[in-house]
Amino acid sequence: LLNDSEITTDRITKNAALVLSGTAAAGTDIKVYAGIVLLGTTSTDANGKWTLTTGTLADGQYQITATATDGSGTTSGHSSQFSVVVDTAAPQIPQITSFSPD
């Protein structure tokens, strides 16, 4: 997940399209899920690295997992969950409620 905040470990992003990356065995097909919803598929490179850019996601918390399928069609179990929050909404407009002549 590409970070866009000042806190590198908060897993909160204002980007509605996530850029996810990971590793698996070289030459495998990767499916990435948010819960049971398939976000997309990609493949690992010769070094076992993969990257996937999701479509636009609604604001909310997502539990992201991935599976790998090898050339013979055998699919792994789901990876550990990676939690991320998409928050594209701006905060409420502040209001000035008083002043002091000092």
C-alpha angles and dihedrals in degrees: 000000000000110000120230102171135073091252109074097198102041096096090214117129137180090206113101092199111062125211104212127184138179147142137262137148113315115264098023129131114240126208117194121203139189099208103312094334115105109230096184149302133252139157135243121248126231089281094051095253124136138181130192130185111205127215118256112303127203119243111278146084119299132194105210123200135167139206130201126216121196129212093272091056098254111146126206125225119264119287122241113288119267110204120212135168121214110205114171097153118108117230119260117280109266119241128214108222104174146000137210121222090216 
